């Protein structure tokens, strides 16, 4: 039986997922320390428990200290969020999304070169 795709993470959940993507499987204490969170350890614990119930993270309970890992990778999660945003805000119009993204912040020459390279790659794949 295939697992249901988890819901989109909240901003707080994305913060925790970012730590897990960077560090790899981690305990609550490790996540709490990495976040440098002014919040309590128990807040991070509760958030991870909720994320586990939602299917955003998986929990290894074989050791005394539980270890959490993201269920989906960073690229897959980002892709899902961009597709959701694209359809919800721009009615699926990718051109509008890209134009707004480029207008929101001045891109460096290196970023523009990478965008051109990616566009060339996409164009050659379609030919």
MOPAC internal coordinates of N, CA, C and O (Angstrom, degrees):
PM7 1SCF
backbone

  N    0.0000 0     0.00 0     0.00 0    0    0    0
  C    1.4495 1     0.00 0     0.00 0    1    0    0
  C    1.5269 1   109.47 1     0.00 0    2    1    0
  O    1.2310 1   120.32 1   -49.76 1    3    2    1
  N    1.3204 1   116.99 1   130.24 1    3    2    1
  C    1.4576 1   122.00 1  -178.36 1    5    3    2
  C    1.5194 1   110.43 1   -80.55 1    6    5    3
  O    1.2310 1   121.00 1   -42.83 1    7    6    5
  N    1.3405 1   115.70 1   137.17 1    7    6    5
  C    1.4551 1   120.55 1   179.54 1    9    7    6
  C    1.5255 1   110.01 1   -71.20 1   10    9    7
  O    1.2310 1   121.14 1   -37.30 1   11   10    9
  N    1.3137 1   115.43 1   142.70 1   11   10    9
  C    1.4537 1   122.20 1   176.67 1   13   11   10
  C    1.5229 1   109.55 1   -65.62 1   14   13   11
  O    1.2310 1   120.32 1   -39.75 1   15   14   13
  N    1.3296 1   117.00 1   140.25 1   15   14   13
  C    1.4577 1   120.81 1   177.38 1   17   15   14
  C    1.5218 1   108.71 1   -66.15 1   18   17   15
  O    1.2310 1   120.12 1   -48.51 1   19   18   17
  N    1.3343 1   117.38 1   131.49 1   19   18   17
  C    1.4700 1   119.78 1  -177.92 1   21   19   18
  C    1.5215 1   111.46 1   -67.07 1   22   21   19
  O    1.2310 1   120.51 1   -20.25 1   23   22   21
  N    1.3282 1   116.62 1   159.75 1   23   22   21
  C    1.4714 1   120.33 1   177.04 1   25   23   22
  C    1.5195 1   110.81 1   -68.99 1   26   25   23
  O    1.2310 1   121.26 1   -10.10 1   27   26   25
  N    1.3272 1   115.20 1   169.90 1   27   26   25
  C    1.4651 1   119.50 1   176.39 1   29   27   26
  C    1.5227 1   109.32 1   -68.99 1   30   29   27
  O    1.2310 1   120.28 1   -44.68 1   31   30   29
  N    1.3248 1   117.08 1   135.32 1   31   30   29
  C    1.4681 1   119.56 1  -179.46 1   33   31   30
  C    1.5282 1   112.02 1   -72.46 1   34   33   31
  O    1.2310 1   121.26 1   -30.18 1   35   34   33
  N    1.3211 1   115.20 1   149.82 1   35   34   33
  C    1.4621 1   121.58 1   173.53 1   37   35   34
  C    1.5311 1   108.47 1   -76.17 1   38   37   35
  O    1.2310 1   120.45 1    -5.46 1   39   38   37
  N    1.3235 1   116.75 1   174.54 1   39   38   37
  C    1.4711 1   120.34 1   177.53 1   41   39   38
  C    1.5276 1   111.29 1   -59.68 1   42   41   39
  O    1.2310 1   120.47 1   136.10 1   43   42   41
  N    1.3363 1   116.71 1   -43.90 1   43   42   41
  C    1.4700 1   120.39 1   179.53 1   45   43   42
  C    1.5249 1   110.43 1   -63.52 1   46   45   43
  O    1.2310 1   120.70 1   138.80 1   47   46   45
  N    1.3085 1   116.26 1   -41.20 1   47   46   45
  C    1.4677 1   120.35 1   179.26 1   49   47   46
  C    1.5183 1   110.99 1   -66.22 1   50   49   47
  O    1.2310 1   120.03 1   143.19 1   51   50   49
  N    1.3292 1   117.55 1   -36.81 1   51   50   49
  C    1.4675 1   120.67 1   176.34 1   53   51   50
  C    1.5272 1   111.19 1   -62.68 1   54   53   51
  O    1.2310 1   120.50 1   144.23 1   55   54   53
  N    1.3235 1   116.65 1   -35.77 1   55   54   53
  C    1.4655 1   120.35 1   176.84 1   57   55   54
  C    1.5157 1   111.41 1   -61.26 1   58   57   55
  O    1.2310 1   120.76 1   136.49 1   59   58   57
  N    1.3152 1   116.15 1   -43.51 1   59   58   57
  C    1.4671 1   120.69 1   178.80 1   61   59   58
  C    1.5183 1   110.46 1   -69.58 1   62   61   59
  O    1.2310 1   120.41 1   137.19 1   63   62   61
  N    1.3324 1   116.83 1   -42.81 1   63   62   61
  C    1.4705 1   119.69 1   178.51 1   65   63   62
  C    1.5259 1   110.96 1   -60.93 1   66   65   63
  O    1.2310 1   120.11 1   142.09 1   67   66   65
  N    1.3189 1   117.39 1   -37.91 1   67   66   65
  C    1.4722 1   120.65 1   178.52 1   69   67   66
  C    1.5197 1   111.08 1   -59.62 1   70   69   67
  O    1.2310 1   120.76 1   139.79 1   71   70   69
  N    1.3177 1   116.15 1   -40.21 1   71   70   69
  C    1.4663 1   120.34 1   177.23 1   73   71   70
  C    1.5289 1   109.92 1   -64.26 1   74   73   71
  O    1.2310 1   120.42 1   134.63 1   75   74   73
  N    1.3138 1   116.80 1   -45.37 1   75   74   73
  C    1.4681 1   120.35 1  -178.38 1   77   75   74
  C    1.5287 1   111.39 1   -66.65 1   78   77   75
  O    1.2310 1   119.51 1   142.92 1   79   78   77
  N    1.3280 1   118.53 1   -37.08 1   79   78   77
  C    1.4678 1   120.71 1   176.93 1   81   79   78
  C    1.5258 1   110.19 1   -65.71 1   82   81   79
  O    1.2310 1   120.45 1   142.19 1   83   82   81
  N    1.3092 1   116.75 1   -37.81 1   83   82   81
  C    1.4710 1   121.51 1  -179.06 1   85   83   82
  C    1.5303 1   111.65 1   -73.38 1   86   85   83
  O    1.2310 1   120.41 1   131.91 1   87   86   85
  N    1.3352 1   116.82 1   -48.09 1   87   86   85
  C    1.4665 1   122.49 1  -173.83 1   89   87   86
  C    1.5193 1   113.48 1   -86.97 1   90   89   87
  O    1.2310 1   120.55 1   151.69 1   91   90   89
  N    1.3269 1   116.56 1   -28.31 1   91   90   89
  C    1.4574 1   120.00 1  -169.00 1   93   91   90
  C    1.5192 1   108.64 1    88.42 1   94   93   91
  O    1.2310 1   120.04 1     8.30 1   95   94   93
  N    1.3202 1   117.52 1  -171.70 1   95   94   93
  C    1.4702 1   120.66 1  -178.11 1   97   95   94
  C    1.5342 1   110.70 1   -50.50 1   98   97   95
  O    1.2310 1   120.98 1   -47.43 1   99   98   97
  N    1.3421 1   115.72 1   132.57 1   99   98   97
  C    1.4614 1   120.86 1  -172.91 1  101   99   98
  C    1.5230 1   111.48 1  -145.27 1  102  101   99
  O    1.2310 1   121.59 1   -23.53 1  103  102  101
  N    1.3173 1   114.57 1   156.47 1  103  102  101
  C    1.4547 1   120.95 1   174.54 1  105  103  102
  C    1.5380 1   109.01 1   -83.20 1  106  105  103
  O    1.2310 1   120.89 1   -11.08 1  107  106  105
  N    1.3183 1   115.90 1   168.92 1  107  106  105
  C    1.4665 1   120.76 1   177.01 1  109  107  106
  C    1.5281 1   109.59 1   -58.97 1  110  109  107
  O    1.2310 1   120.49 1   134.82 1  111  110  109
  N    1.3248 1   116.68 1   -45.18 1  111  110  109
  C    1.4715 1   120.60 1  -179.38 1  113  111  110
  C    1.5306 1   110.83 1   -59.34 1  114  113  111
  O    1.2310 1   119.99 1   136.25 1  115  114  113
  N    1.3184 1   117.63 1   -43.75 1  115  114  113
  C    1.4667 1   120.93 1   179.98 1  117  115  114
  C    1.5273 1   110.99 1   -63.52 1  118  117  115
  O    1.2310 1   120.03 1   138.13 1  119  118  117
  N    1.3268 1   117.55 1   -41.87 1  119  118  117
  C    1.4710 1   121.08 1   177.69 1  121  119  118
  C    1.5261 1   109.62 1   -63.35 1  122  121  119
  O    1.2310 1   120.88 1   133.07 1  123  122  121
  N    1.3213 1   115.91 1   -46.93 1  123  122  121
  C    1.4718 1   121.23 1  -179.50 1  125  123  122
  C    1.5282 1   110.73 1   -58.60 1  126  125  123
  O    1.2310 1   120.00 1   133.85 1  127  126  125
  N    1.3147 1   117.60 1   -46.15 1  127  126  125
  C    1.4671 1   121.58 1  -179.55 1  129  127  126
  C    1.5264 1   111.42 1   -66.00 1  130  129  127
  O    1.2310 1   120.21 1   138.34 1  131  130  129
  N    1.3258 1   117.21 1   -41.66 1  131  130  129
  C    1.4672 1   121.46 1  -178.64 1  133  131  130
  C    1.5301 1   111.16 1   -65.10 1  134  133  131
  O    1.2310 1   120.92 1   144.18 1  135  134  133
  N    1.3149 1   115.85 1   -35.82 1  135  134  133
  C    1.4655 1   119.58 1  -179.19 1  137  135  134
  C    1.5246 1   111.38 1   -72.97 1  138  137  135
  O    1.2310 1   120.50 1   161.06 1  139  138  137
  N    1.3355 1   116.65 1   -18.94 1  139  138  137
  C    1.4489 1   119.53 1  -176.93 1  141  139  138
  C    1.5203 1   109.61 1    57.69 1  142  141  139
  O    1.2310 1   122.02 1  -148.33 1  143  142  141
  N    1.3065 1   113.73 1    31.67 1  143  142  141
  C    1.4561 1   122.28 1  -172.62 1  145  143  142
  C    1.5179 1   111.89 1   -70.21 1  146  145  143
  O    1.2310 1   121.06 1   -49.03 1  147  146  145
  N    1.3345 1   115.58 1   130.97 1  147  146  145
  C    1.4666 1   118.02 1   174.82 1  149  147  146
  C    1.5322 1   110.77 1   -72.50 1  150  149  147
  O    1.2310 1   120.63 1   164.90 1  151  150  149
  N    1.3245 1   116.40 1   -15.10 1  151  150  149
  C    1.4569 1   121.22 1   179.79 1  153  151  150
  C    1.5161 1   111.83 1   -71.92 1  154  153  151
  O    1.2310 1   121.44 1   -11.09 1  155  154  153
  N    1.2721 1   114.85 1   168.91 1  155  154  153
  C    1.4582 1   121.48 1  -177.14 1  157  155  154
  C    1.5266 1   111.26 1   -75.77 1  158  157  155
  O    1.2310 1   121.47 1   -26.95 1  159  158  157
  N    1.3100 1   114.79 1   153.05 1  159  158  157
  C    1.4637 1   123.17 1   174.12 1  161  159  158
  C    1.5279 1   109.22 1   -53.77 1  162  161  159
  O    1.2310 1   120.66 1   138.94 1  163  162  161
  N    1.3377 1   116.35 1   -41.06 1  163  162  161
  C    1.4650 1   120.10 1  -176.98 1  165  163  162
  C    1.5309 1   112.07 1   -65.36 1  166  165  163
  O    1.2310 1   120.19 1   152.78 1  167  166  165
  N    1.3297 1   117.25 1   -27.22 1  167  166  165
  C    1.4701 1   120.57 1   176.51 1  169  167  166
  C    1.5211 1   110.11 1   -66.92 1  170  169  167
  O    1.2310 1   120.28 1   136.12 1  171  170  169
  N    1.3253 1   117.08 1   -43.88 1  171  170  169
  C    1.4690 1   121.33 1   177.99 1  173  171  170
  C    1.5264 1   109.62 1   -64.95 1  174  173  171
  O    1.2310 1   120.18 1   138.20 1  175  174  173
  N    1.3215 1   117.26 1   -41.80 1  175  174  173
  C    1.4609 1   121.84 1   177.72 1  177  175  174
  C    1.5245 1   110.40 1   -58.67 1  178  177  175
  O    1.2310 1   120.23 1   130.95 1  179  178  177
  N    1.3232 1   117.16 1   -49.05 1  179  178  177
  C    1.4641 1   121.23 1  -178.99 1  181  179  178
  C    1.5204 1   110.70 1   -62.40 1  182  181  179
  O    1.2310 1   120.55 1   138.13 1  183  182  181
  N    1.3237 1   116.56 1   -41.87 1  183  182  181
  C    1.4657 1   120.82 1   179.76 1  185  183  182
  C    1.5260 1   110.52 1   -62.19 1  186  185  183
  O    1.2310 1   120.10 1   136.58 1  187  186  185
  N    1.3316 1   117.42 1   -43.42 1  187  186  185
  C    1.4665 1   120.68 1   178.31 1  189  187  186
  C    1.5323 1   111.28 1   -65.46 1  190  189  187
  O    1.2310 1   120.06 1   144.00 1  191  190  189
  N    1.3129 1   117.49 1   -36.00 1  191  190  189
  C    1.4638 1   120.27 1   176.84 1  193  191  190
  C    1.5237 1   110.62 1   -64.38 1  194  193  191
  O    1.2310 1   120.24 1   137.76 1  195  194  193
  N    1.3192 1   117.15 1   -42.24 1  195  194  193
  C    1.4630 1   121.54 1   177.17 1  197  195  194
  C    1.5252 1   109.92 1   -64.19 1  198  197  195
  O    1.2310 1   120.46 1   135.98 1  199  198  197
  N    1.3270 1   116.72 1   -44.02 1  199  198  197
  C    1.4662 1   121.25 1   179.80 1  201  199  198
  C    1.5210 1   111.01 1   -62.78 1  202  201  199
  O    1.2310 1   120.19 1   144.69 1  203  202  201
  N    1.3180 1   117.24 1   -35.31 1  203  202  201
  C    1.4603 1   121.64 1   176.91 1  205  203  202
  C    1.5280 1   110.03 1   -65.42 1  206  205  203
  O    1.2310 1   120.58 1   135.43 1  207  206  205
  N    1.3147 1   116.51 1   -44.57 1  207  206  205
  C    1.4677 1   121.06 1   179.42 1  209  207  206
  C    1.5269 1   111.37 1   -64.17 1  210  209  207
  O    1.2310 1   120.29 1   146.54 1  211  210  209
  N    1.3336 1   117.05 1   -33.46 1  211  210  209
  C    1.4626 1   122.10 1   179.47 1  213  211  210
  C    1.5253 1   112.57 1   -79.29 1  214  213  211
  O    1.2310 1   120.38 1   165.98 1  215  214  213
  N    1.3311 1   116.87 1   -14.02 1  215  214  213
  C    1.4588 1   120.68 1  -178.65 1  217  215  214
  C    1.5122 1   114.53 1    88.27 1  218  217  215
  O    1.2310 1   120.02 1  -165.96 1  219  218  217
  N    1.3278 1   117.57 1    14.04 1  219  218  217
  C    1.4613 1   120.80 1   178.57 1  221  219  218
  C    1.5207 1   112.23 1   -80.47 1  222  221  219
  O    1.2310 1   120.71 1   149.53 1  223  222  221
  N    1.3345 1   116.24 1   -30.47 1  223  222  221
  C    1.4583 1   121.38 1   177.32 1  225  223  222
  C    1.5242 1   108.77 1  -130.93 1  226  225  223
  O    1.2310 1   121.60 1   -20.28 1  227  226  225
  N    1.3150 1   114.55 1   159.72 1  227  226  225
  C    1.4651 1   121.16 1   173.45 1  229  227  226
  C    1.5143 1   107.31 1  -113.07 1  230  229  227
  O    1.2310 1   121.01 1   -34.77 1  231  230  229
  N    1.3249 1   115.67 1   145.23 1  231  230  229
  C    1.4641 1   120.87 1  -176.37 1  233  231  230
  C    1.5196 1   109.16 1  -116.66 1  234  233  231
  O    1.2310 1   120.94 1   -53.93 1  235  234  233
  N    1.3283 1   115.81 1   126.07 1  235  234  233
  C    1.4606 1   122.09 1   175.09 1  237  235  234
  C    1.5246 1   106.98 1   -93.62 1  238  237  235
  O    1.2310 1   121.09 1   -64.80 1  239  238  237
  N    1.3118 1   115.53 1   115.20 1  239  238  237
  C    1.4632 1   120.68 1  -176.34 1  241  239  238
  C    1.5289 1   112.77 1  -105.64 1  242  241  239
  O    1.2310 1   120.22 1  -166.03 1  243  242  241
  N    1.3314 1   117.19 1    13.97 1  243  242  241
  C    1.4648 1   119.70 1  -176.88 1  245  243  242
  C    1.5233 1   112.67 1   -70.80 1  246  245  243
  O    1.2310 1   120.13 1   152.39 1  247  246  245
  N    1.3208 1   117.36 1   -27.61 1  247  246  245
  C    1.4724 1   120.76 1   178.02 1  249  247  246
  C    1.5288 1   108.87 1  -101.02 1  250  249  247
  O    1.2310 1   121.21 1   -12.75 1  251  250  249
  N    1.3060 1   115.29 1   167.25 1  251  250  249
  C    1.4730 1   120.07 1   179.20 1  253  251  250
  C    1.5280 1   110.61 1   -60.01 1  254  253  251
  O    1.2310 1   120.59 1   136.44 1  255  254  253
  N    1.3326 1   116.47 1   -43.56 1  255  254  253
  C    1.4583 1   121.86 1   176.94 1  257  255  254
  C    1.5229 1   108.50 1   -92.04 1  258  257  255
  O    1.2310 1   120.63 1   -61.18 1  259  258  257
  N    1.3197 1   116.41 1   118.82 1  259  258  257
  C    1.4600 1   120.67 1  -178.57 1  261  259  258
  C    1.5193 1   110.87 1   -69.23 1  262  261  259
  O    1.2310 1   121.65 1   -37.05 1  263  262  261
  N    1.3268 1   114.44 1   142.95 1  263  262  261
  C    1.4593 1   121.31 1   179.36 1  265  263  262
  C    1.5281 1   108.01 1  -116.61 1  266  265  263
  O    1.2310 1   121.15 1   -47.31 1  267  266  265
  N    1.3272 1   115.40 1   132.69 1  267  266  265
  C    1.4647 1   121.48 1  -178.29 1  269  267  266
  C    1.5171 1   110.05 1  -109.11 1  270  269  267
  O    1.2310 1   121.29 1   -34.46 1  271  270  269
  N    1.3360 1   115.14 1   145.54 1  271  270  269
  C    1.4616 1   121.38 1   175.61 1  273  271  270
  C    1.5195 1   107.91 1  -140.84 1  274  273  271
  O    1.2310 1   119.95 1   -33.02 1  275  274  273
  N    1.3346 1   117.70 1   146.98 1  275  274  273
  C    1.4676 1   119.57 1   178.96 1  277  275  274
  C    1.5262 1   110.33 1   -66.82 1  278  277  275
  O    1.2310 1   120.70 1   -37.37 1  279  278  277
  N    1.3087 1   116.27 1   142.63 1  279  278  277
  C    1.4641 1   120.04 1   178.81 1  281  279  278
  C    1.5241 1   110.93 1   -76.21 1  282  281  279
  O    1.2310 1   120.33 1   144.75 1  283  282  281
  N    1.3410 1   116.98 1   -35.25 1  283  282  281
  C    1.4565 1   121.69 1   178.51 1  285  283  282
  C    1.5186 1   109.08 1  -116.26 1  286  285  283
  O    1.2310 1   120.78 1   -29.69 1  287  286  285
  N    1.3173 1   116.12 1   150.31 1  287  286  285
  C    1.4547 1   121.20 1   178.21 1  289  287  286
  C    1.5232 1   112.19 1   -72.85 1  290  289  287
  O    1.2310 1   121.60 1   -13.26 1  291  290  289
  N    1.3060 1   114.54 1   166.74 1  291  290  289
  C    1.4635 1   120.75 1  -178.40 1  293  291  290
  C    1.5297 1   111.49 1   -60.91 1  294  293  291
  O    1.2310 1   119.91 1   132.05 1  295  294  293
  N    1.3321 1   117.78 1   -47.95 1  295  294  293
  C    1.4681 1   120.73 1  -179.09 1  297  295  294
  C    1.5216 1   111.73 1   -61.76 1  298  297  295
  O    1.2310 1   120.30 1   137.56 1  299  298  297
  N    1.3266 1   117.03 1   -42.44 1  299  298  297
  C    1.4626 1   120.17 1  -179.78 1  301  299  298
  C    1.5327 1   110.67 1   -65.02 1  302  301  299
  O    1.2310 1   120.27 1   138.08 1  303  302  301
  N    1.3164 1   117.09 1   -41.92 1  303  302  301
  C    1.4653 1   120.80 1   179.07 1  305  303  302
  C    1.5229 1   110.61 1   -65.49 1  306  305  303
  O    1.2310 1   120.27 1   134.95 1  307  306  305
  N    1.3252 1   117.09 1   -45.05 1  307  306  305
  C    1.4631 1   120.08 1   178.62 1  309  307  306
  C    1.5281 1   110.88 1   -61.50 1  310  309  307
  O    1.2310 1   120.37 1   137.89 1  311  310  309
  N    1.3150 1   116.89 1   -42.11 1  311  310  309
  C    1.4641 1   120.95 1   178.43 1  313  311  310
  C    1.5232 1   111.83 1   -60.89 1  314  313  311
  O    1.2310 1   120.77 1   135.99 1  315  314  313
  N    1.3270 1   116.14 1   -44.01 1  315  314  313
  C    1.4682 1   120.20 1   178.70 1  317  315  314
  C    1.5218 1   110.93 1   -62.49 1  318  317  315
  O    1.2310 1   120.51 1   137.39 1  319  318  317
  N    1.3429 1   116.63 1   -42.61 1  319  318  317
  C    1.4594 1   120.33 1  -179.51 1  321  319  318
  C    1.5313 1   111.87 1   -66.90 1  322  321  319
  O    1.2310 1   120.15 1   139.82 1  323  322  321
  N    1.3218 1   117.32 1   -40.18 1  323  322  321
  C    1.4675 1   120.61 1   179.11 1  325  323  322
  C    1.5289 1   109.93 1   -65.93 1  326  325  323
  O    1.2310 1   119.91 1   135.82 1  327  326  325
  N    1.3370 1   117.78 1   -44.18 1  327  326  325
  C    1.4746 1   119.98 1   178.36 1  329  327  326
  C    1.5273 1   111.17 1   -60.55 1  330  329  327
  O    1.2310 1   120.68 1   137.24 1  331  330  329
  N    1.3352 1   116.30 1   -42.76 1  331  330  329
  C    1.4621 1   120.96 1   178.92 1  333  331  330
  C    1.5301 1   110.20 1   -62.21 1  334  333  331
  O    1.2310 1   120.73 1   132.56 1  335  334  333
  N    1.3278 1   116.21 1   -47.44 1  335  334  333
  C    1.4642 1   121.80 1   179.52 1  337  335  334
  C    1.5272 1   111.04 1   -62.92 1  338  337  335
  O    1.2310 1   120.31 1   136.15 1  339  338  337
  N    1.3162 1   117.01 1   -43.85 1  339  338  337
  C    1.4598 1   122.70 1  -179.92 1  341  339  338
  C    1.5268 1   110.92 1   -56.54 1  342  341  339
  O    1.2310 1   120.71 1   133.34 1  343  342  341
  N    1.3170 1   116.25 1   -46.66 1  343  342  341
  C    1.4659 1   119.83 1  -177.85 1  345  343  342
  C    1.5286 1   111.91 1   -75.75 1  346  345  343
  O    1.2310 1   120.30 1   142.11 1  347  346  345
  N    1.3202 1   117.04 1   -37.89 1  347  346  345
  C    1.4624 1   120.68 1  -177.00 1  349  347  346
  C    1.5280 1   112.34 1   -72.86 1  350  349  347
  O    1.2310 1   120.05 1   139.00 1  351  350  349
  N    1.3229 1   117.51 1   -41.00 1  351  350  349
  C    1.4639 1   121.12 1  -172.93 1  353  351  350
  C    1.5261 1   112.90 1   -99.06 1  354  353  351
  O    1.2310 1   120.08 1   143.31 1  355  354  353
  N    1.3308 1   117.46 1   -36.69 1  355  354  353
  C    1.4655 1   121.04 1  -173.72 1  357  355  354
  C    1.5288 1   113.32 1  -112.68 1  358  357  355
  O    1.2310 1   120.11 1  -166.45 1  359  358  357
  N    1.3223 1   117.40 1    13.55 1  359  358  357
  C    1.4725 1   122.64 1   179.17 1  361  359  358
  C    1.5254 1   111.22 1    50.77 1  362  361  359
  O    1.2310 1   120.76 1  -144.45 1  363  362  361
  N    1.3209 1   116.15 1    35.55 1  363  362  361
  C    1.4561 1   121.07 1   176.63 1  365  363  362
  C    1.5188 1   114.91 1    82.30 1  366  365  363
  O    1.2310 1   119.58 1  -177.34 1  367  366  365
  N    1.3248 1   118.40 1     2.66 1  367  366  365
  C    1.4650 1   122.02 1  -177.55 1  369  367  366
  C    1.5260 1   109.97 1   -83.36 1  370  369  367
  O    1.2310 1   120.61 1   -86.13 1  371  370  369
  N    1.3200 1   116.44 1    93.87 1  371  370  369
  C    1.4553 1   122.05 1  -178.57 1  373  371  370
  C    1.5092 1   113.80 1   -60.21 1  374  373  371
  O    1.2310 1   120.58 1   144.37 1  375  374  373
  N    1.3358 1   116.50 1   -35.63 1  375  374  373
  C    1.4589 1   120.47 1  -179.58 1  377  375  374
  C    1.5301 1   110.40 1   -59.65 1  378  377  375
  O    1.2310 1   120.36 1   136.07 1  379  378  377
  N    1.3329 1   116.91 1   -43.93 1  379  378  377
  C    1.4661 1   120.57 1  -179.94 1  381  379  378
  C    1.5283 1   110.62 1   -63.36 1  382  381  379
  O    1.2310 1   120.51 1   138.07 1  383  382  381
  N    1.3233 1   116.64 1   -41.93 1  383  382  381
  C    1.4635 1   120.67 1   179.35 1  385  383  382
  C    1.5251 1   110.62 1   -60.18 1  386  385  383
  O    1.2310 1   120.26 1   132.51 1  387  386  385
  N    1.3142 1   117.10 1   -47.49 1  387  386  385
  C    1.4608 1   121.42 1  -178.49 1  389  387  386
  C    1.5278 1   110.66 1   -64.50 1  390  389  387
  O    1.2310 1   120.20 1   136.20 1  391  390  389
  N    1.3288 1   117.22 1   -43.80 1  391  390  389
  C    1.4672 1   120.10 1   179.93 1  393  391  390
  C    1.5230 1   111.46 1   -62.59 1  394  393  391
  O    1.2310 1   120.14 1   137.86 1  395  394  393
  N    1.3358 1   117.34 1   -42.14 1  395  394  393
  C    1.4603 1   119.99 1   178.01 1  397  395  394
  C    1.5297 1   111.15 1   -66.87 1  398  397  395
  O    1.2310 1   120.45 1   141.19 1  399  398  397
  N    1.3106 1   116.74 1   -38.81 1  399  398  397
  C    1.4680 1   119.90 1   179.46 1  401  399  398
  C    1.5250 1   110.62 1   -63.82 1  402  401  399
  O    1.2310 1   120.37 1   138.34 1  403  402  401
  N    1.3230 1   116.90 1   -41.66 1  403  402  401
  C    1.4635 1   120.08 1  -179.78 1  405  403  402
  C    1.5272 1   111.72 1   -72.15 1  406  405  403
  O    1.2310 1   120.01 1   149.34 1  407  406  405
  N    1.3236 1   117.59 1   -30.66 1  407  406  405
  C    1.4599 1   121.16 1   179.50 1  409  407  406
  C    1.5279 1   111.73 1   -78.23 1  410  409  407
  O    1.2310 1   119.93 1   156.80 1  411  410  409
  N    1.3106 1   117.74 1   -23.20 1  411  410  409
  C    1.4617 1   121.65 1  -175.92 1  413  411  410
  C    1.5208 1   112.57 1   -70.42 1  414  413  411
  O    1.2310 1   120.65 1   150.41 1  415  414  413
  N    1.3094 1   116.36 1   -29.59 1  415  414  413
  C    1.4664 1   120.68 1  -177.73 1  417  415  414
  C    1.5197 1   108.02 1  -151.87 1  418  417  415
  O    1.2310 1   120.98 1   -44.09 1  419  418  417
  N    1.3231 1   115.72 1   135.91 1  419  418  417
  C    1.4606 1   119.91 1  -179.95 1  421  419  418
  C    1.5303 1   109.59 1   -65.71 1  422  421  419
  O    1.2310 1   121.21 1   -58.22 1  423  422  421
  N    1.3239 1   115.28 1   121.78 1  423  422  421
  C    1.4617 1   120.78 1   179.84 1  425  423  422
  C    1.5307 1   109.49 1   -80.57 1  426  425  423
  O    1.2310 1   121.17 1   -35.80 1  427  426  425
  N    1.3218 1   115.37 1   144.20 1  427  426  425
  C    1.4675 1   120.12 1   177.25 1  429  427  426
  C    1.5312 1   109.25 1   -74.54 1  430  429  427
  O    1.2310 1   121.14 1   -13.71 1  431  430  429
  N    1.3278 1   115.43 1   166.29 1  431  430  429
  C    1.4692 1   119.57 1   177.51 1  433  431  430
  C    1.5232 1   110.42 1   -60.70 1  434  433  431
  O    1.2310 1   120.25 1   141.77 1  435  434  433
  N    1.3185 1   117.12 1   -38.23 1  435  434  433
  C    1.4654 1   120.90 1   179.59 1  437  435  434
  C    1.5282 1   110.81 1   -65.34 1  438  437  435
  O    1.2310 1   120.39 1   138.36 1  439  438  437
  N    1.3357 1   116.86 1   -41.64 1  439  438  437
  C    1.4656 1   120.21 1   178.41 1  441  439  438
  C    1.5272 1   111.09 1   -64.39 1  442  441  439
  O    1.2310 1   120.67 1   136.94 1  443  442  441
  N    1.3343 1   116.32 1   -43.06 1  443  442  441
  C    1.4678 1   119.45 1   178.60 1  445  443  442
  C    1.5252 1   111.32 1   -63.98 1  446  445  443
  O    1.2310 1   120.26 1   140.91 1  447  446  445
  N    1.3196 1   117.11 1   -39.09 1  447  446  445
  C    1.4669 1   120.61 1   177.46 1  449  447  446
  C    1.5324 1   110.39 1   -63.02 1  450  449  447
  O    1.2310 1   120.45 1   139.32 1  451  450  449
  N    1.3256 1   116.74 1   -40.68 1  451  450  449
  C    1.4704 1   120.57 1   178.54 1  453  451  450
  C    1.5258 1   110.65 1   -66.49 1  454  453  451
  O    1.2310 1   120.11 1   141.11 1  455  454  453
  N    1.3186 1   117.39 1   -38.89 1  455  454  453
  C    1.4701 1   121.05 1   177.40 1  457  455  454
  C    1.5299 1   110.02 1   -63.58 1  458  457  455
  O    1.2310 1   120.49 1   136.35 1  459  458  457
  N    1.3304 1   116.66 1   -43.65 1  459  458  457
  C    1.4780 1   120.36 1   178.25 1  461  459  458
  C    1.5315 1   110.93 1   -61.91 1  462  461  459
  O    1.2310 1   121.14 1   137.26 1  463  462  461
  N    1.3253 1   115.42 1   -42.74 1  463  462  461
  C    1.4733 1   119.82 1   179.08 1  465  463  462
  C    1.5307 1   110.19 1   -61.20 1  466  465  463
  O    1.2310 1   120.60 1   136.06 1  467  466  465
  N    1.3167 1   116.46 1   -43.94 1  467  466  465
  C    1.4611 1   120.37 1  -179.58 1  469  467  466
  C    1.5240 1   111.12 1   -65.43 1  470  469  467
  O    1.2310 1   120.09 1   139.19 1  471  470  469
  N    1.3364 1   117.42 1   -40.81 1  471  470  469
  C    1.4608 1   120.70 1   177.14 1  473  471  470
  C    1.5264 1   111.95 1   -63.45 1  474  473  471
  O    1.2310 1   120.88 1   137.96 1  475  474  473
  N    1.3378 1   115.92 1   -42.04 1  475  474  473
  C    1.4761 1   119.95 1   176.89 1  477  475  474
  C    1.5285 1   110.65 1   -61.52 1  478  477  475
  O    1.2310 1   120.87 1   138.74 1  479  478  477
  N    1.3235 1   115.94 1   -41.26 1  479  478  477
  C    1.4683 1   121.43 1   179.52 1  481  479  478
  C    1.5284 1   110.65 1   -63.69 1  482  481  479
  O    1.2310 1   120.74 1   134.75 1  483  482  481
  N    1.3202 1   116.18 1   -45.25 1  483  482  481
  C    1.4685 1   120.37 1   178.45 1  485  483  482
  C    1.5232 1   111.34 1   -62.82 1  486  485  483
  O    1.2310 1   120.89 1   138.53 1  487  486  485
  N    1.3128 1   115.91 1   -41.47 1  487  486  485
  C    1.4701 1   120.54 1  -179.41 1  489  487  486
  C    1.5376 1   110.72 1   -64.88 1  490  489  487
  O    1.2310 1   120.34 1   137.51 1  491  490  489
  N    1.3147 1   116.95 1   -42.49 1  491  490  489
  C    1.4709 1   119.64 1  -179.49 1  493  491  490
  C    1.5380 1   111.27 1   -69.30 1  494  493  491
  O    1.2310 1   119.77 1   149.95 1  495  494  493
  N    1.3131 1   118.04 1   -30.05 1  495  494  493
  C    1.4665 1   120.90 1   176.75 1  497  495  494
  C    1.5213 1   111.89 1   -67.64 1  498  497  495
  O    1.2310 1   120.40 1   149.48 1  499  498  497
  N    1.3258 1   116.85 1   -30.52 1  499  498  497
  C    1.4591 1   121.84 1  -177.25 1  501  499  498
  C    1.5118 1   112.44 1   -83.59 1  502  501  499
  O    1.2310 1   119.92 1   166.51 1  503  502  501
  N    1.3162 1   117.75 1   -13.49 1  503  502  501
  C    1.4624 1   121.12 1  -178.90 1  505  503  502
  C    1.5079 1   112.21 1   -84.34 1  506  505  503
  O    1.2310 1   120.10 1   180.00 1  507  506  505

